[in-house]
């Protein structure tokens, strides 16, 4: 599948401090691509590089077939962005606000009706933005980004600060956009439960390096059953499981996650724990959620550091 975004061995330093370290990233066209990582790991820096706001220290950045270091304008003209909190004019209606975007982008006002219908704000034409809920304000900001029918939509934390209803509205909107508009969506998020419901692909960034990139389905398929143990003595249980050659990681203050284990193996492990006088309050055999997978990857990354 052709790439909407291609980063090759990209590094970015701020002074002598490296933020991105030779990262490779491929975002397929038509994907709903989630960019994950803890705060301060380089996600926003990567987004600013993709949108042409930051220059790189080394490497190559190709967006929609254009080199963003030498010829960014042709790509930017085909891109819609929502980076940081949107600045909206409270005294205006949505239509009045979007007219400004049409003038800036040199596109006809007829675009306004199209994008308002996409984000489901066309039923309140006279309502002032001051009276909008947070979810409505975010949908209006998305409508502005969609002006001109961009091929690529870049969103930095699109559900940040929203209540559950607002999060649900944005999730449903994002899922519908590739089919409605044909665009590729690249978004960062901390809402892992929402990412699991929304994304087709994802990448995980930690300490300036890409730990994983691929389809969400790959994680689901590879996510064999895992055993979540709630134990009294975490250190004793952790060391016992390591010595017994189990793949184990810490998960919470009193919990351990034993990976790649069958129901039969879990039953045998219960007996081993009791024989070793290791007390556990609860044992749950389950497919790891994206949040659990994320925690596992972070633990593995920190152990290697």
C-alpha positions, 0 to 999 in steps of 0.5 A: 500500500502506498505511503501518505507519510514516510519518515526515514532515519529521522533525528531531531535535536534541540541543542545537544538534546536528542528528541528523535533518534533515527526513526523510521515511520510509514503511514499507509494511505487510507489508514486511521493511524494512531501515534502512541507514547507517553508525554515527553517522548517526541510525539508532538515533535514528530507531528510538527516535523510532518506538518513542516513546523520543525526542521529535522537534524538528519533523515528524510521526511516525505509527505504525500510524495513531497520532501517536507524539507525542500518542497513542503508547500504542495503537501501542505496544500493537500493537508488538514491539521489540528495541532494544539487547542483550536482558536475559535471566535466565540462571537461568530457562528460556525458558518462565519468562522469557516468563511475565514478558512475559505478565504485563507485557503482560497476555496469557495464558500460552498465547502462550508455546507459540505464540512458542516454536514460531515461533522454534524453541525449543519442543524444549528446554523445560527448558534454562536460558538460561545454556546458550543459544548467542548465536543461541538467546538472540537467538531468545528475545529475538525470541520475547519481542517477538512476545508478543501477536502484534504488527502491527509488529516493530522490531529494532535490529541483530538479527544483531549479534555472532552467528556465521554459523550464528546469523546464518543462523537469524535471517535465516530466522526474519525471512523467515518472520515476515510470512507466519507472523504477518502483521507488518511488520518494520523492522530496522537492520543492518550486514550488507549481504549478509544484508540482500540475502537478507532485505529486501523494502524498504530506506532509506539514511540518511547525515548525517541525511538519507534518500538512498534508499528503495524496494524492493530489487528497484528497486536490482537492476533499476536496477543495470546492469552495472558495471565494477570496475577494479583499477588501478595509479594510481587518480588518473590513471585516475579523472581520465581516466574523468571526462574521458571522461564515464564515471560512476565512483567510488572503490571501495577503495584501488586500485579504481574502479567504472564504472557503467552500462556494457555489455559492448561499452562495457567492451571499448572502454574497455579499449582506451582505457585501454591507449592512455592508458598506464593500467595495470590488473591486473583488470577485472570486469564484474558486477551491483553487489551491495548492498554496492557500491551502498551504497559508491556512494551513500556516495561520492556523498553525501560528494562532495556534502557 
